[in-house]
Amino acid sequence: MLLDFSRCRLTPFAHQREDVAAMIANPWFFITSEMRTGKTKIVIDAAQFMFIDGTIERVIVVAPAPVVVVRPGRVCPYGTVWRYGRCRAY
């Protein structure tokens, strides 16, 4: 699969590109990066490429409430609509 990182909202760093490629190649990939290094971005970017490729249809993102601060009805950069503010995204 060709990974066109220009499709990403934010350009990933080199370590994030490597981890995205590794995650796509290995479905049981475990990201052990330090805090604040973009682990969530890696997962979202990998999911975006896998969705475009037809490998997956849905993604469930589980995060602590303080991390997810989004107004209800706001459209996320990946085309999904967040509902219920801090609880669910469809």
N, C-alpha and C positions, 0 to 999 in steps of 0.2 A: 504494500500500500504506500502510495506517495503521500508524504506528510507536508502539506502546504501551510506553513506556519503564518503566512500572510493573512489567512482566514481568522486567526485568533485576534480577539479584541486588543489584548496587550501582547506585545512581542515577548516570547519566553526567553529566559536566559539559557545558556548552553547546557547547564545541568538539568534544566527543566525539559529541554528538547530530548536529551538522552533518556530521561526517565519516561517521557511520553512514548518514545519508540520502544523502550523495554516493556512498558505496561501493555502496549498493543501486542507485542510479540509473545508475552507470557501473561495469561489471565490471572495467575496467582501471584503477581508481582507485589512486593511489600516495600513501601517507600519509608526509608528510615532517616530521612533528612532532618536537620536541626529545625527548631522552631523558627517561624517567619521566613522560610525559604521557598514557599509557594507550593506546598504539597497539594492543597486543594485545587490550585490552578492546573497542576499536572493532571489530576484526575479529570477535571472538566475538559481540558484540551483533548485528552485521550478519548473521553466519551464522545466529544464532538467528531473526531475523526472516525471513530467506530460507528457512529450513527450515520455519517455520510457514506461510509463504506457498506452499510447495511448489516453490520455485525451485531448491532444491538438496536432495540426499539425504544427502550426507556432507561432512565437512570433514577435511582433513588439516592438523594443526598441527605445524610443525617448529620446535623451539626448542633452544637449547644446553642440555646436561644440567644445569649449575648453576642454570638458571632454573626447571626443572621438578622440584620437590621434593614428591613425592606418595607416600604409602604404597601398596603393591600392594593392590588390592581396594577402595580408597576410592572412594566415589561422589562425582563432581564435582557442582557446583551446577547444571550444565546437563543432568544426567541420564545422563551417560556413566560407564562404569566404567573406571578406569585399570588397566591390566595391566602387569606387568613393571616396576613402580616408575617408573623414569625414562625408559622407552623408548617405549612405545606406549599409545595410548588408542583404544578401540573404541566 
